[in-house]
Amino acid sequence: MNWTRVLVAAGAAYIMLRMGFAMLRGLGAPTPEPPPPGELRKVRLNYRCGICGTELRMTSAPDEDPPPPRHCLEDMDLVAPVME
């Protein structure tokens, strides 16, 4: 019987168990507290990725004119709001 295979398998199992427990411990951590009220502003901005066409609606931002988000490693384009 090859003992090196047994030792490698035991070491790999130990590492995988440690990683699994670390991930579960991270999921059990409490969520961070929300920012103080009034820190974020309500906005209604629609963005579209010029490369793949993904659309995004931003509903809150730290200021009224936030920088555009990035998608596909490029800044997204601001889309004119639809009149409702």
Chimera marker file (.cmm) of the C-alpha trace (Angstrom):
<marker_set name="trace">
<marker id="1" x="0.000" y="0.000" z="0.000" r="1" g="1" b="0" radius="0.5"/>
<marker id="2" x="1.273" y="3.432" z="-0.903" r="1" g="1" b="0" radius="0.5"/>
<marker id="3" x="1.305" y="5.551" z="2.295" r="1" g="1" b="0" radius="0.5"/>
<marker id="4" x="2.031" y="8.767" z="0.436" r="1" g="1" b="0" radius="0.5"/>
<marker id="5" x="-1.361" y="8.584" z="-1.276" r="1" g="1" b="0" radius="0.5"/>
<marker id="6" x="-3.071" y="8.133" z="2.078" r="1" g="1" b="0" radius="0.5"/>
<marker id="7" x="-1.191" y="11.099" z="3.568" r="1" g="1" b="0" radius="0.5"/>
<marker id="8" x="-1.963" y="13.321" z="0.565" r="1" g="1" b="0" radius="0.5"/>
<marker id="9" x="-5.656" y="12.365" z="0.696" r="1" g="1" b="0" radius="0.5"/>
<marker id="10" x="-5.811" y="13.030" z="4.447" r="1" g="1" b="0" radius="0.5"/>
<marker id="11" x="-4.094" y="16.404" z="3.992" r="1" g="1" b="0" radius="0.5"/>
<marker id="12" x="-6.457" y="17.372" z="1.175" r="1" g="1" b="0" radius="0.5"/>
<marker id="13" x="-9.494" y="16.340" z="3.258" r="1" g="1" b="0" radius="0.5"/>
<marker id="14" x="-8.213" y="18.394" z="6.217" r="1" g="1" b="0" radius="0.5"/>
<marker id="15" x="-7.703" y="21.484" z="4.015" r="1" g="1" b="0" radius="0.5"/>
<marker id="16" x="-11.169" y="21.134" z="2.441" r="1" g="1" b="0" radius="0.5"/>
<marker id="17" x="-12.809" y="20.775" z="5.871" r="1" g="1" b="0" radius="0.5"/>
<marker id="18" x="-11.002" y="23.868" z="7.169" r="1" g="1" b="0" radius="0.5"/>
<marker id="19" x="-12.080" y="25.876" z="4.126" r="1" g="1" b="0" radius="0.5"/>
<marker id="20" x="-15.687" y="24.688" z="4.468" r="1" g="1" b="0" radius="0.5"/>
<marker id="21" x="-15.853" y="25.611" z="8.145" r="1" g="1" b="0" radius="0.5"/>
<marker id="22" x="-14.324" y="29.033" z="7.386" r="1" g="1" b="0" radius="0.5"/>
<marker id="23" x="-17.006" y="29.679" z="4.747" r="1" g="1" b="0" radius="0.5"/>
<marker id="24" x="-19.793" y="28.621" z="7.105" r="1" g="1" b="0" radius="0.5"/>
<marker id="25" x="-18.349" y="30.851" z="9.839" r="1" g="1" b="0" radius="0.5"/>
<marker id="26" x="-18.398" y="33.766" z="7.387" r="1" g="1" b="0" radius="0.5"/>
<marker id="27" x="-22.063" y="33.160" z="6.578" r="1" g="1" b="0" radius="0.5"/>
<marker id="28" x="-22.924" y="33.177" z="10.266" r="1" g="1" b="0" radius="0.5"/>
<marker id="29" x="-21.322" y="36.585" z="10.893" r="1" g="1" b="0" radius="0.5"/>
<marker id="30" x="-23.778" y="39.429" z="11.554" r="1" g="1" b="0" radius="0.5"/>
<marker id="31" x="-24.432" y="41.923" z="8.790" r="1" g="1" b="0" radius="0.5"/>
<marker id="32" x="-22.809" y="45.339" z="9.149" r="1" g="1" b="0" radius="0.5"/>
<marker id="33" x="-24.912" y="48.189" z="10.507" r="1" g="1" b="0" radius="0.5"/>
<marker id="34" x="-26.625" y="50.375" z="7.907" r="1" g="1" b="0" radius="0.5"/>
<marker id="35" x="-25.232" y="53.860" z="7.316" r="1" g="1" b="0" radius="0.5"/>
<marker id="36" x="-26.706" y="56.688" z="9.393" r="1" g="1" b="0" radius="0.5"/>
<marker id="37" x="-30.002" y="58.062" z="8.046" r="1" g="1" b="0" radius="0.5"/>
<marker id="38" x="-29.638" y="60.921" z="5.604" r="1" g="1" b="0" radius="0.5"/>
<marker id="39" x="-26.221" y="59.801" z="4.379" r="1" g="1" b="0" radius="0.5"/>
<marker id="40" x="-27.552" y="58.334" z="1.124" r="1" g="1" b="0" radius="0.5"/>
<marker id="41" x="-29.798" y="60.321" z="-1.203" r="1" g="1" b="0" radius="0.5"/>
<marker id="42" x="-32.672" y="58.918" z="-3.206" r="1" g="1" b="0" radius="0.5"/>
<marker id="43" x="-31.990" y="59.100" z="-6.931" r="1" g="1" b="0" radius="0.5"/>
<marker id="44" x="-33.626" y="57.481" z="-9.927" r="1" g="1" b="0" radius="0.5"/>
<marker id="45" x="-31.013" y="56.985" z="-12.625" r="1" g="1" b="0" radius="0.5"/>
<marker id="46" x="-31.024" y="54.372" z="-15.379" r="1" g="1" b="0" radius="0.5"/>
<marker id="47" x="-27.779" y="53.159" z="-16.933" r="1" g="1" b="0" radius="0.5"/>
<marker id="48" x="-27.063" y="50.849" z="-19.873" r="1" g="1" b="0" radius="0.5"/>
<marker id="49" x="-23.830" y="49.058" z="-20.753" r="1" g="1" b="0" radius="0.5"/>
<marker id="50" x="-22.759" y="50.085" z="-24.252" r="1" g="1" b="0" radius="0.5"/>
<marker id="51" x="-21.052" y="46.747" z="-24.866" r="1" g="1" b="0" radius="0.5"/>
<marker id="52" x="-23.494" y="44.053" z="-23.712" r="1" g="1" b="0" radius="0.5"/>
<marker id="53" x="-26.712" y="46.030" z="-23.165" r="1" g="1" b="0" radius="0.5"/>
<marker id="54" x="-27.151" y="45.273" z="-19.463" r="1" g="1" b="0" radius="0.5"/>
<marker id="55" x="-29.440" y="47.837" z="-17.816" r="1" g="1" b="0" radius="0.5"/>
<marker id="56" x="-29.261" y="49.081" z="-14.229" r="1" g="1" b="0" radius="0.5"/>
<marker id="57" x="-31.415" y="51.407" z="-12.101" r="1" g="1" b="0" radius="0.5"/>
<marker id="58" x="-29.678" y="53.303" z="-9.305" r="1" g="1" b="0" radius="0.5"/>
<marker id="59" x="-32.062" y="54.226" z="-6.495" r="1" g="1" b="0" radius="0.5"/>
<marker id="60" x="-29.717" y="55.664" z="-3.854" r="1" g="1" b="0" radius="0.5"/>
<marker id="61" x="-26.334" y="57.355" z="-3.992" r="1" g="1" b="0" radius="0.5"/>
<marker id="62" x="-24.118" y="59.446" z="-1.718" r="1" g="1" b="0" radius="0.5"/>
<marker id="63" x="-24.708" y="62.547" z="-3.878" r="1" g="1" b="0" radius="0.5"/>
<marker id="64" x="-27.210" y="63.744" z="-6.500" r="1" g="1" b="0" radius="0.5"/>
<marker id="65" x="-24.853" y="63.243" z="-9.452" r="1" g="1" b="0" radius="0.5"/>
<marker id="66" x="-22.923" y="60.002" z="-8.762" r="1" g="1" b="0" radius="0.5"/>
<marker id="67" x="-20.275" y="58.698" z="-11.162" r="1" g="1" b="0" radius="0.5"/>
<marker id="68" x="-21.575" y="56.024" z="-13.537" r="1" g="1" b="0" radius="0.5"/>
<marker id="69" x="-21.107" y="52.391" z="-12.517" r="1" g="1" b="0" radius="0.5"/>
<marker id="70" x="-18.729" y="50.194" z="-14.490" r="1" g="1" b="0" radius="0.5"/>
<marker id="71" x="-19.686" y="47.082" z="-16.435" r="1" g="1" b="0" radius="0.5"/>
<marker id="72" x="-17.596" y="45.132" z="-18.963" r="1" g="1" b="0" radius="0.5"/>
<marker id="73" x="-14.655" y="47.267" z="-17.750" r="1" g="1" b="0" radius="0.5"/>
<marker id="74" x="-16.293" y="50.432" z="-19.192" r="1" g="1" b="0" radius="0.5"/>
<marker id="75" x="-18.441" y="53.207" z="-17.701" r="1" g="1" b="0" radius="0.5"/>
<marker id="76" x="-22.148" y="52.654" z="-18.289" r="1" g="1" b="0" radius="0.5"/>
<marker id="77" x="-24.164" y="55.193" z="-20.323" r="1" g="1" b="0" radius="0.5"/>
<marker id="78" x="-26.871" y="57.281" z="-18.640" r="1" g="1" b="0" radius="0.5"/>
<marker id="79" x="-30.267" y="56.576" z="-20.233" r="1" g="1" b="0" radius="0.5"/>
<marker id="80" x="-32.924" y="59.297" z="-20.384" r="1" g="1" b="0" radius="0.5"/>
<marker id="81" x="-35.763" y="58.557" z="-17.951" r="1" g="1" b="0" radius="0.5"/>
<marker id="82" x="-39.052" y="57.313" z="-19.395" r="1" g="1" b="0" radius="0.5"/>
<marker id="83" x="-41.979" y="59.643" z="-18.709" r="1" g="1" b="0" radius="0.5"/>
<marker id="84" x="-44.546" y="57.863" z="-16.536" r="1" g="1" b="0" radius="0.5"/>
<link id1="1" id2="2" r="1" g="1" b="0" radius="0.2"/>
<link id1="2" id2="3" r="1" g="1" b="0" radius="0.2"/>
<link id1="3" id2="4" r="1" g="1" b="0" radius="0.2"/>
<link id1="4" id2="5" r="1" g="1" b="0" radius="0.2"/>
<link id1="5" id2="6" r="1" g="1" b="0" radius="0.2"/>
<link id1="6" id2="7" r="1" g="1" b="0" radius="0.2"/>
<link id1="7" id2="8" r="1" g="1" b="0" radius="0.2"/>
<link id1="8" id2="9" r="1" g="1" b="0" radius="0.2"/>
<link id1="9" id2="10" r="1" g="1" b="0" radius="0.2"/>
<link id1="10" id2="11" r="1" g="1" b="0" radius="0.2"/>
<link id1="11" id2="12" r="1" g="1" b="0" radius="0.2"/>
<link id1="12" id2="13" r="1" g="1" b="0" radius="0.2"/>
<link id1="13" id2="14" r="1" g="1" b="0" radius="0.2"/>
<link id1="14" id2="15" r="1" g="1" b="0" radius="0.2"/>
<link id1="15" id2="16" r="1" g="1" b="0" radius="0.2"/>
<link id1="16" id2="17" r="1" g="1" b="0" radius="0.2"/>
<link id1="17" id2="18" r="1" g="1" b="0" radius="0.2"/>
<link id1="18" id2="19" r="1" g="1" b="0" radius="0.2"/>
<link id1="19" id2="20" r="1" g="1" b="0" radius="0.2"/>
<link id1="20" id2="21" r="1" g="1" b="0" radius="0.2"/>
<link id1="21" id2="22" r="1" g="1" b="0" radius="0.2"/>
<link id1="22" id2="23" r="1" g="1" b="0" radius="0.2"/>
<link id1="23" id2="24" r="1" g="1" b="0" radius="0.2"/>
<link id1="24" id2="25" r="1" g="1" b="0" radius="0.2"/>
<link id1="25" id2="26" r="1" g="1" b="0" radius="0.2"/>
<link id1="26" id2="27" r="1" g="1" b="0" radius="0.2"/>
<link id1="27" id2="28" r="1" g="1" b="0" radius="0.2"/>
<link id1="28" id2="29" r="1" g="1" b="0" radius="0.2"/>
<link id1="29" id2="30" r="1" g="1" b="0" radius="0.2"/>
<link id1="30" id2="31" r="1" g="1" b="0" radius="0.2"/>
<link id1="31" id2="32" r="1" g="1" b="0" radius="0.2"/>
<link id1="32" id2="33" r="1" g="1" b="0" radius="0.2"/>
<link id1="33" id2="34" r="1" g="1" b="0" radius="0.2"/>
<link id1="34" id2="35" r="1" g="1" b="0" radius="0.2"/>
<link id1="35" id2="36" r="1" g="1" b="0" radius="0.2"/>
<link id1="36" id2="37" r="1" g="1" b="0" radius="0.2"/>
<link id1="37" id2="38" r="1" g="1" b="0" radius="0.2"/>
<link id1="38" id2="39" r="1" g="1" b="0" radius="0.2"/>
<link id1="39" id2="40" r="1" g="1" b="0" radius="0.2"/>
<link id1="40" id2="41" r="1" g="1" b="0" radius="0.2"/>
<link id1="41" id2="42" r="1" g="1" b="0" radius="0.2"/>
<link id1="42" id2="43" r="1" g="1" b="0" radius="0.2"/>
<link id1="43" id2="44" r="1" g="1" b="0" radius="0.2"/>
<link id1="44" id2="45" r="1" g="1" b="0" radius="0.2"/>
<link id1="45" id2="46" r="1" g="1" b="0" radius="0.2"/>
<link id1="46" id2="47" r="1" g="1" b="0" radius="0.2"/>
<link id1="47" id2="48" r="1" g="1" b="0" radius="0.2"/>
<link id1="48" id2="49" r="1" g="1" b="0" radius="0.2"/>
<link id1="49" id2="50" r="1" g="1" b="0" radius="0.2"/>
<link id1="50" id2="51" r="1" g="1" b="0" radius="0.2"/>
<link id1="51" id2="52" r="1" g="1" b="0" radius="0.2"/>
<link id1="52" id2="53" r="1" g="1" b="0" radius="0.2"/>
<link id1="53" id2="54" r="1" g="1" b="0" radius="0.2"/>
<link id1="54" id2="55" r="1" g="1" b="0" radius="0.2"/>
<link id1="55" id2="56" r="1" g="1" b="0" radius="0.2"/>
<link id1="56" id2="57" r="1" g="1" b="0" radius="0.2"/>
<link id1="57" id2="58" r="1" g="1" b="0" radius="0.2"/>
<link id1="58" id2="59" r="1" g="1" b="0" radius="0.2"/>
<link id1="59" id2="60" r="1" g="1" b="0" radius="0.2"/>
<link id1="60" id2="61" r="1" g="1" b="0" radius="0.2"/>
<link id1="61" id2="62" r="1" g="1" b="0" radius="0.2"/>
<link id1="62" id2="63" r="1" g="1" b="0" radius="0.2"/>
<link id1="63" id2="64" r="1" g="1" b="0" radius="0.2"/>
<link id1="64" id2="65" r="1" g="1" b="0" radius="0.2"/>
<link id1="65" id2="66" r="1" g="1" b="0" radius="0.2"/>
<link id1="66" id2="67" r="1" g="1" b="0" radius="0.2"/>
<link id1="67" id2="68" r="1" g="1" b="0" radius="0.2"/>
<link id1="68" id2="69" r="1" g="1" b="0" radius="0.2"/>
<link id1="69" id2="70" r="1" g="1" b="0" radius="0.2"/>
<link id1="70" id2="71" r="1" g="1" b="0" radius="0.2"/>
<link id1="71" id2="72" r="1" g="1" b="0" radius="0.2"/>
<link id1="72" id2="73" r="1" g="1" b="0" radius="0.2"/>
<link id1="73" id2="74" r="1" g="1" b="0" radius="0.2"/>
<link id1="74" id2="75" r="1" g="1" b="0" radius="0.2"/>
<link id1="75" id2="76" r="1" g="1" b="0" radius="0.2"/>
<link id1="76" id2="77" r="1" g="1" b="0" radius="0.2"/>
<link id1="77" id2="78" r="1" g="1" b="0" radius="0.2"/>
<link id1="78" id2="79" r="1" g="1" b="0" radius="0.2"/>
<link id1="79" id2="80" r="1" g="1" b="0" radius="0.2"/>
<link id1="80" id2="81" r="1" g="1" b="0" radius="0.2"/>
<link id1="81" id2="82" r="1" g="1" b="0" radius="0.2"/>
<link id1="82" id2="83" r="1" g="1" b="0" radius="0.2"/>
<link id1="83" id2="84" r="1" g="1" b="0" radius="0.2"/>
</marker_set>
